[in-house]
Amino acid sequence: MNLQLAGWNESWAQYFHEFSGKELKPARVMAQYRHSYSLWTESGEAEAEVAGALLYRSGTGELPVIGDWVAIRQYAQGDLAIITNILPRQTRFSRKASGSAAEEQVIAANIDLLLIVCGLDHDYNLRRLERYLVAASQSGAEPVIVLNKADLCYDVETRVAEVQAIAPDIAVIAMTATSANVADRLLPLITRGKTASLVGSSGAGKSTIVNQLLDMALQPTQPTRESDGRGRHTTAHRELFFLPNGGLILDNPGIRELQLWTDHGAQSIDQAFPEIEALAEQCAFRDCSHNAEPDCALQTALTSGEIDEARWRSYLKLRRELRHAATLVDENFRRKEKERWKKLCSAVKRNQKRK
């Protein structure tokens, strides 16, 4: 069945069972444009739009995105397909939408493997990688860190060691996207029926990697700017490609601003900063903010040098960001945060009086 090329399996068939008697067909979103989509159906490719009823009832982050499995109405091959429903997402990589609005922007859905691409040039930034690792943890996809442009780095081993220090349980691959062995390094990770997505800054080499995996120059590429080494937006839209080994690869436009969204915030921080969370359990206060409270195990570890100060600041920043995002969309959490800060302030004042 052609749908299997796009990752269709028995699990998705079970999800689709409720639509089977409604003259609807399953399809997967392979490309996403401003007002339309390209789908992969039982009959092959089809262009599609979203049904008015789905537009009306959909909230923030609930419209179809690249990677979604959807139910469509299409009366004949070649007709415009109408997307009526979205099947439950197994994973989703998302961020807070740009601007002041408290909205989620889902970038990709049903991704098995998240390839976080970072260039070993001006793009290299451990703090940005930590942010991507938190977002990857929220997504439910398995992260892999790809350090590209190894040919431009004078000490690749040191860079790899630095990344492994902040991501001890995650695979780190150092490579050069223009070399001939890219497919040998990455294709074994993207097995038949699995979907991988490339994420990272503009100019990190995502489209070059896609071209190497496909063994053809389908995606346009541009060199980074000579003035500051920053990348230029080249990929204009998100698109899934079929790989020679039966897997799928998603190329995303470069992400300039990755603001974290609020789903599963505590768990994602735990996974991205495991050594800090382990120490946090030893603090005197269960809801310690690790700032000015007495008997804070983390402040003790920071003073002794057990925790790197830059990583600590990154942890606090991301933790505050997740909490702030939660207060924007959850009234109960907003009330609990206000009560928490009142208790913490009282505890600090009592401690100061004792001194």
C-alpha positions as CSV (number, residue, x, y, z in Angstrom):
1,M,0.0,0.0,0.0
2,N,1.4,3.4,-1.0
3,L,0.6,4.9,2.4
4,Q,3.3,2.7,4.0
5,L,5.9,4.7,2.1
6,A,4.9,7.7,4.3
7,G,5.0,5.7,7.6
8,W,1.5,4.3,7.7
9,N,1.2,1.3,10.1
10,E,-1.4,-0.6,12.2
11,S,-1.3,2.1,14.9
12,W,-2.4,4.8,12.5
13,A,-5.0,2.4,11.0
14,Q,-6.6,2.1,14.4
15,Y,-6.7,5.8,14.9
16,F,-8.4,6.2,11.5
17,H,-11.0,3.5,12.3
18,E,-13.6,6.1,13.5
19,F,-13.5,7.8,10.0
20,S,-13.7,4.6,7.9
21,G,-17.5,4.8,7.4
22,K,-17.6,8.5,6.4
23,E,-16.2,8.3,2.9
24,L,-13.0,9.7,4.1
25,K,-9.4,8.6,3.2
26,P,-6.2,8.8,5.2
27,A,-3.3,11.0,4.0
28,R,-0.1,12.5,5.4
29,V,0.9,16.2,5.1
30,M,4.2,16.2,3.1
31,A,4.5,20.0,2.5
32,Q,3.0,23.0,4.1
33,Y,2.5,26.4,2.3
34,R,0.8,29.6,3.4
35,H,-2.8,28.5,2.6
36,S,-2.5,25.0,1.1
37,Y,-0.8,21.6,1.6
38,S,0.7,18.8,-0.4
39,L,-0.4,15.3,0.8
40,W,0.6,11.7,0.2
41,T,-2.5,9.5,-0.2
42,E,-3.3,6.0,-1.3
43,S,-3.3,7.2,-4.9
44,G,-0.2,9.3,-4.6
45,E,0.3,13.1,-4.3
46,A,-2.6,15.5,-3.9
47,E,-3.1,19.2,-3.2
48,A,-5.3,20.1,-0.3
49,E,-7.0,22.8,1.7
50,V,-8.5,22.8,5.2
51,A,-12.3,22.3,5.5
52,G,-14.1,25.4,6.8
53,A,-15.5,23.4,9.7
54,L,-12.0,22.4,10.8
55,L,-10.9,26.0,10.6
56,Y,-13.8,27.1,12.7
57,R,-13.4,24.6,15.5
58,S,-9.6,24.6,15.6
59,G,-7.8,26.4,18.4
60,T,-4.2,27.5,18.6
61,G,-1.8,24.8,17.3
62,E,-4.7,22.6,16.1
63,L,-4.5,23.2,12.3
64,P,-2.6,20.6,10.2
65,V,1.1,20.9,10.1
66,I,3.9,19.0,8.3
67,G,4.0,15.4,9.3
68,D,0.3,15.2,10.4
69,W,-1.8,12.2,9.5
70,V,-5.2,13.6,8.4
71,A,-8.6,12.4,7.1
72,I,-9.5,13.9,3.7
73,R,-12.5,14.0,1.4
74,Q,-11.5,13.5,-2.3
75,Y,-14.0,12.3,-4.8
76,A,-11.6,11.6,-7.7
77,Q,-7.8,11.4,-8.2
78,G,-6.5,14.8,-9.2
79,D,-9.3,16.6,-7.4
80,L,-8.5,19.1,-4.6
81,A,-8.5,17.2,-1.3
82,I,-10.3,18.7,1.7
83,I,-8.8,18.0,5.1
84,T,-11.6,17.4,7.6
85,N,-9.8,15.9,10.6
86,I,-6.4,15.5,12.2
87,L,-5.4,12.1,13.7
88,P,-4.0,12.3,17.2
89,R,-0.3,13.5,17.2
90,Q,2.2,11.0,18.7
91,T,4.9,13.7,18.9
92,R,5.1,17.4,18.1
93,F,8.0,19.9,18.0
94,S,6.6,23.3,18.8
95,R,7.5,26.7,20.2
96,K,5.8,29.8,21.6
97,A,4.7,31.9,18.6
98,S,6.6,35.0,18.0
99,G,5.4,38.2,19.6
100,S,3.4,38.8,22.8
101,A,0.5,36.4,22.0
102,A,0.3,33.4,24.3
103,E,0.0,30.9,21.4
104,E,1.7,27.7,20.5
105,Q,3.2,27.2,17.0
106,V,3.5,23.5,16.1
107,I,6.5,23.2,13.7
108,A,6.2,19.5,12.9
109,A,4.2,16.5,14.0
110,N,4.8,12.7,14.3
111,I,8.6,13.0,14.2
112,D,10.5,10.0,15.5
113,L,14.0,11.5,15.3
114,L,15.0,15.2,15.9
115,L,18.4,16.0,14.3
116,I,19.6,19.2,16.0
117,V,22.1,20.7,13.6
118,C,24.7,23.1,14.9
119,G,27.6,24.5,12.8
120,L,31.1,24.4,14.2
121,D,31.7,27.9,13.1
122,H,30.0,31.1,14.3
123,D,26.8,29.1,14.9
124,Y,28.3,27.0,17.7
125,N,26.5,27.9,21.0
126,L,26.1,25.5,24.0
127,R,23.4,27.6,25.5
128,R,21.3,27.5,22.3
129,L,21.8,23.7,22.2
130,E,20.4,23.5,25.7
131,R,17.3,25.3,24.6
132,Y,16.9,22.9,21.7
133,L,17.3,20.0,24.0
134,V,14.5,21.2,26.3
135,A,12.2,21.7,23.2
136,A,13.2,18.2,22.0
137,S,12.3,16.7,25.4
138,Q,8.9,18.4,25.2
139,S,8.3,17.1,21.7
140,G,8.6,13.4,22.5
141,A,11.0,12.7,19.7
142,E,14.5,11.2,20.1
143,P,17.1,13.9,19.8
144,V,20.5,13.6,18.0
145,I,23.0,16.4,17.9
146,V,24.7,16.9,14.6
147,L,27.8,19.1,14.7
148,N,28.3,20.2,11.1
149,K,31.2,22.0,9.4
150,A,33.8,19.9,11.2
151,D,36.3,21.0,8.4
152,L,36.1,24.6,9.7
153,C,36.9,23.6,13.4
154,Y,40.5,23.4,14.6
155,D,39.6,21.2,17.6
156,V,36.6,19.0,16.8
157,E,37.3,16.6,19.7
158,T,37.1,19.4,22.3
159,R,33.8,20.7,20.8
160,V,32.3,17.1,20.9
161,A,33.4,16.7,24.5
162,E,31.8,20.1,25.4
163,V,28.5,19.0,23.9
164,Q,28.6,15.5,25.4
165,A,29.1,17.2,28.8
166,I,25.7,18.9,28.5
167,A,24.0,16.0,26.8
168,P,25.6,12.8,28.2
169,D,22.8,10.5,27.1
170,I,22.4,11.8,23.6
171,A,24.2,10.8,20.4
172,V,26.6,13.5,19.1
173,I,27.8,13.2,15.5
174,A,30.5,15.5,14.1
175,M,30.6,15.7,10.3
176,T,30.9,17.9,7.2
177,A,27.7,18.1,5.2
178,T,29.6,18.4,1.9
179,S,31.6,15.2,2.4
180,A,30.7,11.9,0.8
181,N,30.0,10.0,4.0
182,V,27.0,11.9,5.3
183,A,24.5,9.2,4.2
184,D,26.6,6.5,5.8
185,R,26.5,8.4,9.1
186,L,22.8,9.4,9.2
187,L,20.8,6.9,7.1
188,P,21.2,4.1,9.6
189,L,19.4,6.2,12.2
190,I,16.4,6.9,9.9
191,T,15.1,3.4,9.3
192,R,12.2,2.4,7.1
193,G,9.0,4.0,8.1
194,K,10.7,6.4,10.5
195,T,10.5,10.2,10.2
196,A,13.4,12.5,11.0
197,S,13.4,16.3,11.2
198,L,16.3,18.7,10.9
199,V,16.1,21.8,13.1
200,G,18.6,24.5,13.8
201,S,19.7,28.0,12.7
202,S,19.9,29.3,9.2
203,G,23.2,28.4,7.6
204,A,23.8,25.4,9.8
205,G,23.7,23.1,6.8
206,K,20.3,21.4,7.1
207,S,19.4,21.6,3.4
208,T,22.9,20.5,2.4
209,I,22.4,17.4,4.6
210,V,19.1,16.7,2.9
211,N,20.6,16.9,-0.5
212,Q,23.4,14.4,0.5
213,L,20.8,12.0,2.0
214,L,18.8,12.2,-1.2
215,D,21.9,12.1,-3.4
216,M,20.6,15.0,-5.4
217,A,20.4,18.8,-5.1
218,L,16.7,19.2,-4.4
219,Q,17.0,21.9,-1.8
220,P,18.6,25.2,-2.6
221,T,21.6,26.2,-0.4
222,Q,23.5,29.4,0.2
223,P,26.9,30.2,1.9
224,T,26.9,32.0,5.2
225,R,27.5,35.8,5.2
226,E,31.3,36.6,5.2
227,S,30.7,39.6,7.4
228,D,29.5,37.8,10.5
229,G,29.2,34.1,9.6
230,R,25.5,34.1,10.0
231,G,23.2,32.0,7.8
232,R,20.6,33.3,5.4
233,H,17.1,31.9,5.1
234,T,17.1,29.6,2.1
235,T,14.4,27.0,2.7
236,A,11.1,28.8,2.2
237,H,8.7,26.1,3.5
238,R,8.7,22.8,5.3
239,E,8.7,19.6,3.3
240,L,9.0,15.9,3.8
241,F,11.2,13.8,1.5
242,F,11.3,10.1,0.9
243,L,14.8,8.6,1.5
244,P,16.3,5.8,-0.5
245,N,16.2,3.4,2.5
246,G,12.5,3.9,3.2
247,G,12.8,6.6,5.8
248,L,11.6,10.2,5.6
249,I,13.4,13.4,6.2
250,L,11.9,16.8,7.0
251,D,13.8,20.0,6.1
252,N,12.8,23.1,8.1
253,P,13.5,26.7,7.5
254,G,16.1,28.1,10.0
255,I,14.8,29.0,13.4
256,R,15.9,32.4,14.5
257,E,13.9,32.5,17.8
258,L,13.0,29.4,19.7
259,Q,10.9,30.5,22.6
260,L,9.8,27.5,24.7
261,W,6.2,26.5,25.0
262,T,4.7,25.3,28.3
263,D,3.7,21.6,27.7
264,H,5.5,19.2,30.2
265,G,7.9,22.0,31.3
266,A,9.1,20.3,34.5
267,Q,9.9,17.0,32.8
268,S,11.8,18.7,29.9
269,I,14.0,20.6,32.2
270,D,14.7,17.5,34.2
271,Q,15.9,15.7,31.1
272,A,17.9,18.6,29.7
273,F,19.7,19.4,33.0
274,P,19.8,16.0,34.9
275,E,22.7,16.9,37.2
276,I,21.0,20.1,38.4
277,E,17.7,18.4,39.0
278,A,19.4,15.7,41.0
279,L,20.9,18.3,43.3
280,A,17.6,20.2,43.5
281,E,16.1,17.3,45.3
282,Q,18.5,17.9,48.2
283,C,17.3,21.5,48.8
284,A,15.6,22.3,52.1
285,F,12.5,23.7,50.4
286,R,10.5,21.5,48.1
287,D,9.6,24.5,45.9
288,C,13.0,26.1,46.2
289,S,13.7,28.7,43.4
290,H,17.5,28.2,43.9
291,N,18.0,31.9,44.4
292,A,18.0,33.2,47.9
293,E,16.5,30.4,50.0
294,P,18.5,29.0,52.9
295,D,20.1,25.5,52.7
296,C,19.9,25.5,48.9
297,A,22.0,22.5,47.6
298,L,22.4,24.1,44.2
299,Q,23.8,27.3,45.6
300,T,26.3,25.2,47.6
301,A,27.3,23.3,44.4
302,L,27.7,26.5,42.5
303,T,30.0,28.0,45.1
304,S,32.2,24.9,45.1
305,G,32.4,24.8,41.3
306,E,30.5,21.5,41.0
307,I,28.1,23.2,38.6
308,D,29.3,25.4,35.7
309,E,28.0,29.0,36.2
310,A,27.1,29.5,32.6
311,R,25.1,26.3,32.5
312,W,23.4,27.3,35.8
313,R,22.4,30.7,34.4
314,S,21.0,28.9,31.3
315,Y,19.0,26.6,33.5
316,L,17.5,29.5,35.5
317,K,16.6,31.4,32.3
318,L,14.9,28.4,30.7
319,R,13.1,27.5,33.9
320,R,11.7,31.1,34.2
321,E,10.7,31.1,30.6
322,L,8.7,27.9,31.0
323,R,7.0,29.1,34.1
324,H,6.2,32.4,32.5
325,A,4.7,30.6,29.5
326,A,2.6,28.5,31.8
327,T,1.2,31.6,33.6
328,L,0.1,33.1,30.3
329,V,-2.2,30.1,29.5
330,D,-3.1,28.6,32.9
331,E,-5.0,30.6,35.4
332,N,-4.6,28.0,38.2
333,F,-0.8,27.9,37.6
334,R,-0.7,31.7,37.7
335,R,-2.4,31.7,41.1
336,K,-0.2,29.0,42.5
337,E,2.9,30.9,41.3
338,K,1.8,34.0,43.2
339,E,1.2,31.9,46.4
340,R,4.6,30.2,45.9
341,W,6.5,33.5,45.8
342,K,4.7,34.8,48.9
343,K,5.8,31.7,50.8
344,L,9.4,32.0,49.5
345,C,9.6,35.7,50.4
346,S,8.3,34.9,53.9
347,A,10.9,32.1,54.3
348,V,13.8,34.5,53.2
349,K,12.6,37.2,55.7
350,R,12.5,34.7,58.6
351,N,16.0,33.5,57.7
352,Q,17.3,37.1,57.6
353,K,15.8,37.8,61.0
354,R,17.5,34.7,62.5
355,K,20.9,36.0,61.2
